């Protein structure tokens, strides 16, 4: 037994040193194991995000791109009605019907007017295009050629009133023209202008026959319309002078008017207004 304060023997020292060495080795191993375990934990934790990141990529890649089309299907469906509407707005043009020759043109014009639901009963001309061209050409010069009129005139007689030694147009005389004016204003303006444009080659032919081969049909018609539109507006009571042959306007200004405008005055103020409105509509359509 060793007393306190005595030096240890060599054998005891050796034994002690071996014990310390073993303890040191055990401690080092424990530290190494702890370090390795710690590093393994760190690597595991660092590896988890890397494993999670490809997971959503794989899920997105597993969805084929074409499946995204249904999400944008409303945008794809929008042009569909536009395509169908475009097709409807561009129909194939109907083949043009060739014009007849001048000799057969009256029947063709009347048939086309009937097909367009226009009343042709008042029309009496046998050479419709030729007679109309002659009548309009004279009208633009202020003349009225009754023989070339393509509609019948009034059948009722012209009437006058005598008051205080003076003669006036009987307002009832204006009513004679009501059926003619009613028919004229009932005609479809677009149909009239369309027919006039369609038959312009024959109109030009007719103009050439009366000495105007270079005359523009539109210009001829517009000039005639202007003559009628310049007819002055007067009251219902118009004084006349009794001539042995025919009545004349007592007002020298009215008597000096072109024959076409004096004829307009005989239709009465109300009919003049209606005729002018129709002529203005035709004029506007021709100038478009």
C-alpha positions as CSV (number, residue, x, y, z in Angstrom):
1,X,0.0,0.0,0.0
2,X,1.3,3.4,-1.0
3,X,1.5,6.2,1.5
4,X,0.5,9.7,0.6
5,X,3.6,11.7,-0.6
6,X,5.7,8.8,-1.8
7,X,7.0,8.7,-5.5
8,X,5.3,6.0,-7.6
9,X,7.3,3.1,-8.8
10,X,8.3,2.7,-12.4
11,X,5.7,-0.1,-12.9
12,X,3.0,2.0,-11.6
13,X,4.0,4.9,-13.8
14,X,3.9,2.7,-16.9
15,X,0.5,1.4,-16.0
16,X,-0.8,4.9,-15.5
17,X,0.6,6.1,-18.8
18,X,-1.0,3.2,-20.7
19,X,-4.3,4.0,-19.1
20,X,-4.1,7.6,-20.2
21,X,-3.3,6.6,-23.7
22,X,-6.2,4.3,-23.9
23,X,-8.5,7.0,-22.6
24,X,-7.1,9.5,-25.1
25,X,-7.7,7.1,-28.0
26,X,-11.2,6.5,-26.8
27,X,-11.9,10.3,-26.6
28,X,-10.4,10.8,-30.1
29,X,-12.6,8.1,-31.5
30,X,-15.6,9.6,-29.8
31,X,-14.9,13.0,-31.2
32,X,-14.3,11.5,-34.7
33,X,-17.5,9.7,-34.5
34,X,-19.3,12.8,-33.4
35,X,-17.7,14.9,-36.2
36,X,-18.6,12.2,-38.8
37,X,-22.2,12.0,-37.6
38,X,-22.5,15.8,-37.6
39,X,-21.2,16.1,-41.1
40,X,-23.5,13.4,-42.2
41,X,-26.5,15.2,-40.8
42,X,-25.4,18.4,-42.5
43,X,-25.1,16.7,-45.8
44,X,-28.5,15.1,-45.4
45,X,-30.1,18.4,-44.6
46,X,-28.3,20.0,-47.6
47,X,-29.4,17.2,-49.8
48,X,-33.1,17.4,-49.0
49,X,-33.7,20.7,-50.8
50,X,-31.9,19.4,-53.9
51,X,-34.2,16.4,-53.9
52,X,-37.3,18.5,-53.4
53,X,-36.4,21.0,-56.2
54,X,-36.6,18.5,-59.2
55,X,-39.9,17.2,-57.8
56,X,-42.0,20.2,-59.0
57,X,-40.0,20.3,-62.3
58,X,-40.8,16.7,-62.9
59,X,-44.5,17.4,-62.1
60,X,-44.6,20.3,-64.6
61,X,-42.7,18.4,-67.3
62,X,-45.1,15.5,-66.9
63,X,-48.0,17.8,-68.0
64,X,-47.8,17.9,-71.8
65,X,-47.8,21.4,-73.3
66,X,-50.9,20.8,-75.5
67,X,-52.9,20.5,-72.3
68,X,-52.4,24.2,-71.7
69,X,-54.5,25.0,-74.9
70,X,-57.9,24.5,-73.1
71,X,-56.9,27.3,-70.7
72,X,-56.5,29.7,-73.7
73,X,-59.5,28.2,-75.6
74,X,-61.6,31.3,-75.1
75,X,-58.9,33.3,-77.0
76,X,-58.8,30.7,-79.8
77,X,-62.6,30.6,-80.0
78,X,-62.9,34.4,-80.4
79,X,-61.7,34.6,-84.1
80,X,-64.1,31.8,-85.2
81,X,-67.2,34.0,-85.5
82,X,-65.1,36.7,-87.1
83,X,-64.0,34.3,-89.8
84,X,-67.6,33.3,-90.5
85,X,-68.7,36.9,-90.6
86,X,-65.9,37.8,-93.0
87,X,-67.1,35.0,-95.3
88,X,-70.6,36.3,-95.2
89,X,-69.5,39.8,-96.0
90,X,-67.7,38.7,-99.1
91,X,-70.3,36.7,-101.1
92,X,-69.4,35.8,-104.6
93,X,-70.6,38.5,-107.0
94,X,-73.6,37.5,-109.1
95,X,-73.0,37.3,-112.8
96,X,-74.1,40.5,-114.7
97,X,-77.0,40.1,-117.0
98,X,-76.0,41.4,-120.5
99,X,-77.9,44.4,-121.8
100,X,-80.4,44.0,-124.5
101,X,-80.2,45.8,-127.8
102,X,-82.0,49.1,-128.1
103,X,-85.0,47.6,-130.0
104,X,-85.8,45.2,-127.1
105,X,-84.7,47.5,-124.3
106,X,-88.2,48.7,-123.3
107,X,-89.4,45.2,-122.3
108,X,-86.2,44.5,-120.4
109,X,-86.4,47.8,-118.5
110,X,-90.0,47.2,-117.5
111,X,-89.4,43.6,-116.5
112,X,-86.5,44.8,-114.2
113,X,-88.6,47.5,-112.7
114,X,-91.4,44.9,-112.0
115,X,-88.8,42.6,-110.4
116,X,-87.7,45.4,-108.2
117,X,-91.4,45.9,-107.1
118,X,-91.8,49.2,-108.9
119,X,-95.2,50.2,-110.4
120,X,-94.8,50.5,-114.2
121,X,-98.5,50.9,-115.1
122,X,-98.3,54.7,-115.8
123,X,-95.4,54.1,-118.3
124,X,-96.7,54.2,-121.9
125,X,-93.6,54.8,-124.0
126,X,-92.8,52.2,-126.8
127,X,-89.2,53.3,-127.2
128,X,-88.6,54.0,-123.5
129,X,-84.9,54.8,-123.5
130,X,-84.9,56.8,-126.7
131,X,-88.0,58.8,-125.7
132,X,-86.7,59.4,-122.2
133,X,-83.4,60.7,-123.5
134,X,-85.1,63.1,-125.9
135,X,-87.5,64.3,-123.2
136,X,-84.8,64.9,-120.7
137,X,-82.5,66.6,-123.2
138,X,-85.3,69.1,-124.0
139,X,-86.2,69.5,-120.3
140,X,-82.6,70.6,-119.5
141,X,-83.1,73.3,-122.1
142,X,-86.4,74.4,-120.4
143,X,-88.6,72.8,-123.1
144,X,-91.4,70.3,-122.8
145,X,-91.9,67.8,-125.7
146,X,-95.2,66.1,-124.8
147,X,-94.9,63.6,-127.7
148,X,-91.8,62.2,-126.0
149,X,-93.3,62.0,-122.5
150,X,-93.2,58.3,-121.3
151,X,-96.2,58.7,-119.0
152,X,-99.8,59.9,-119.8
153,X,-100.8,63.4,-118.8
154,X,-103.9,64.2,-116.6
155,X,-107.3,63.4,-118.1
156,X,-109.3,66.0,-116.2
157,X,-109.8,69.4,-117.8
158,X,-108.0,72.5,-116.7
159,X,-110.3,74.8,-114.7
160,X,-110.3,78.5,-113.8
161,X,-112.1,80.9,-111.5
162,X,-113.5,84.3,-112.5
163,X,-113.7,86.9,-109.7
164,X,-114.1,90.7,-110.1
165,X,-113.3,90.5,-113.8
166,X,-110.1,88.6,-113.2
167,X,-109.2,85.0,-114.0
168,X,-107.4,82.7,-111.6
169,X,-106.3,79.0,-111.6
170,X,-108.9,76.9,-109.9
171,X,-107.0,75.1,-107.0
172,X,-109.0,72.0,-108.0
173,X,-107.0,71.9,-111.2
174,X,-103.9,71.0,-109.2
175,X,-105.5,67.8,-108.1
176,X,-105.4,66.5,-111.7
177,X,-101.6,65.9,-111.2
178,X,-101.9,64.1,-107.8
179,X,-101.9,60.6,-109.3
180,X,-98.8,61.3,-111.4
181,X,-97.0,62.9,-108.5
182,X,-98.0,60.1,-106.1
183,X,-96.5,57.6,-108.6
184,X,-93.3,59.5,-109.1
185,X,-92.5,60.0,-105.5
186,X,-93.3,56.4,-104.7
187,X,-90.5,55.1,-107.0
188,X,-87.5,53.8,-105.1
189,X,-84.6,56.3,-105.6
190,X,-81.9,53.7,-105.4
191,X,-83.7,51.5,-108.0
192,X,-84.0,54.4,-110.4
193,X,-80.4,55.4,-110.1
194,X,-79.2,51.8,-110.3
195,X,-81.2,51.3,-113.5
196,X,-80.0,54.5,-115.0
197,X,-76.4,53.5,-114.3
198,X,-76.9,49.9,-115.7
199,X,-78.4,51.2,-118.9
200,X,-75.9,54.0,-119.5
201,X,-74.4,52.3,-122.6
202,X,-77.8,52.5,-124.3
203,X,-78.4,56.0,-123.0
204,X,-75.1,57.1,-124.6
205,X,-76.2,55.4,-127.8
206,X,-79.5,57.3,-127.7
207,X,-77.6,60.6,-127.0
208,X,-75.4,59.9,-130.0
209,X,-78.5,59.4,-132.2
210,X,-79.6,63.0,-131.4
211,X,-76.2,64.5,-131.9
212,X,-74.5,64.2,-128.5
213,X,-72.1,61.3,-128.8
214,X,-69.8,62.7,-126.1
215,X,-72.5,63.8,-123.7
216,X,-72.2,62.4,-120.1
217,X,-75.6,60.9,-119.2
218,X,-75.3,61.9,-115.6
219,X,-74.5,65.5,-116.4
220,X,-77.5,65.6,-118.8
221,X,-79.9,64.4,-116.1
222,X,-78.5,66.7,-113.4
223,X,-78.9,69.7,-115.7
224,X,-82.6,68.8,-116.3
225,X,-83.1,68.3,-112.5
226,X,-81.6,71.7,-111.8
227,X,-84.0,73.4,-114.3
228,X,-87.0,72.0,-112.4
229,X,-85.6,72.7,-109.0
230,X,-85.2,76.4,-109.9
231,X,-89.0,76.7,-110.4
232,X,-90.1,79.5,-108.1
233,X,-92.4,79.0,-105.2
234,X,-95.7,80.8,-105.6
235,X,-99.0,80.8,-103.7
236,X,-102.1,78.9,-104.5
237,X,-103.8,81.8,-106.2
238,X,-102.3,82.6,-109.6
239,X,-103.8,85.1,-111.9
240,X,-104.1,84.4,-115.6
241,X,-104.7,86.3,-118.8
242,X,-107.3,85.0,-121.2
243,X,-105.9,84.5,-124.6
244,X,-107.8,83.5,-127.6
245,X,-105.6,80.4,-127.9
246,X,-104.5,79.6,-124.4
247,X,-104.3,81.0,-120.9
248,X,-101.1,82.9,-119.9
249,X,-99.7,84.0,-116.6
250,X,-100.7,87.6,-115.8
251,X,-97.4,88.1,-113.9
252,X,-94.8,88.8,-116.5
253,X,-92.1,87.2,-114.4
254,X,-94.0,83.9,-114.3
255,X,-94.8,84.1,-118.0
256,X,-91.1,84.6,-118.8
257,X,-90.2,81.3,-117.1
258,X,-89.0,78.3,-119.2
259,X,-91.9,76.1,-120.4
260,X,-90.7,73.3,-118.1
261,X,-91.0,75.6,-115.0
262,X,-94.4,77.0,-116.1
263,X,-95.6,73.4,-116.4
264,X,-94.4,72.7,-112.8
265,X,-96.5,75.7,-111.6
266,X,-99.6,74.1,-113.0
267,X,-99.2,71.1,-110.7
268,X,-99.7,73.3,-107.6
269,X,-97.6,74.4,-104.7
270,X,-98.0,71.1,-102.7
271,X,-97.1,68.9,-105.7
272,X,-94.2,71.2,-106.5
273,X,-92.8,70.7,-103.0
274,X,-93.1,66.9,-103.3
275,X,-91.6,66.8,-106.7
276,X,-88.6,68.9,-105.6
277,X,-87.9,66.7,-102.6
278,X,-87.8,63.6,-104.9
279,X,-85.6,65.3,-107.4
280,X,-83.2,66.4,-104.7
281,X,-83.0,62.7,-103.5
282,X,-82.2,61.6,-107.0
283,X,-79.7,64.4,-107.4
284,X,-77.9,63.4,-104.2
285,X,-77.8,59.7,-105.3
286,X,-76.4,60.6,-108.7
287,X,-73.6,62.8,-107.2
288,X,-72.4,60.2,-104.7
